[in-house]
Structure formats: C-alpha cells, structure tokens
Amino acid sequence: MDLYNNKYPLEVIKRNIYSLNLLDILKTQVLTARFVVHYILNPQYQLLRHEEDITIQDVIFFQPHIKLYEIVNEKLIYDSDSDSLDNDNFS
C-alpha cells in the first residue's frame, strides 16, 4: 500500500494494520479519533519502538481535525480487552 500517494478507507487500513507503519498511517491518512485510540495508540498494534513513542500530541499535530477531547472521550469508552473491533464504525 502506498500511503504517501493514496488515501485509503479505514477498513482497508485496519485489514492491513500489521503490515503498515503506524506513524506513516498517522502522517498520511485521514483518521478518526476512534481509529486512533483503537489502533494508533493501542500497544497491541505498536510493533516497532518508534510506534510505541507516538503520543496524543503527535496525533493532534498530524491529524489537526481531531480534537483532544475526542481522543479523551474515545479512550474513556474504549475497552482494551474488547474483541469487538471487527464491528467498529470508525466514522
């Protein structure tokens, strides 16, 4: 997938999440707060050291349409033990 030259639906990114660099996704794609919390900031998907270093401030910098309160709200309602990620609506 060519993240730097193409925009992909979040479902496509989700299906390919393990083969993509989370920082590249953050920098190049238009994400939602829910997607960020469920994937970008989730240690389950942070496979590389630099992915573990991604902060909420990085998210806000690279995704200026996402507000801090949206991330906080999503983090509050997100249950990291949930296996219902397949049914998430990322809009």
N, C-alpha and C positions, 0 to 999 in steps of 0.2 A: 504494500500500500504506500502510495506516495503522499504522505501527509502534508508536505510543504507545498505541493502544487494542486491538491484537490481537497475538497470538503466532503466528509462522509457522514451519513446518518449515524446517530449514536448507537443504534442497534448493530450496525456493521462494525463500529469501533469496539463495541462490547464483545462481539463474537471473536474478534481478533486481539483482544486485550493482552494476552500473554506473548504475542509476537511483536508488540509495539512498545515503544519507549514512552512512558507516561509523561515525561517532560515535553517530548515532541507533540504528544496529543494536546497537552495544555497550551503550548505555544501556537499551535496551528489550527486547531479546530474550535468551533463554537460549541461550548459545553453548557450544561445546566448545573445549578447548584447540587441537585440530586446526583447527577452523574459524577461530579467532582467528589462528593462525600463517599459515594458507594465504590468508586474506583481509584481516582487520583490520590486521595488522601487515605485510602484504606491500606494498611500494612499487608494485607493478603495479596495485593497486586503489586506491591513495591518490591520488585525482584533485584533491582540494582541499587547500589549505595546512593547514587545521586537522586534516585526516586524517593528514597527514604527521607531525603532532605527537603522535599517540596513542602512549603508552608502555605498557610492561608494567605499570607501576604503575596506569595508568588501567584496564587490563584487570582487574587484581585488585580494584580499587575497585568497578567496575561489574558484575563477574562474580565475586562472592566465593566461589562454589563451585569456581572454577578456582584451582588452587594454582600457585605459581611453578615448582615442579619439573615440573609437567605442561607448562607453556609451554616451559621449557628443553628437556625431552625432545623435544617436537614440533619445536622449532627445530633440534635436532641431527639429527633424521632427515629433515627436510624438505629436499628438493632444489628450490631455486627455479627451476631450469631444467626441471623436470618438466612434461610436458604431460599427465599422467595425472590431473589434478584432477577430470575428469569422473567418474572411478571411485572417488573417495574416499568412505569411510564416515565420517561425522562423529560417530558415537556414541562 
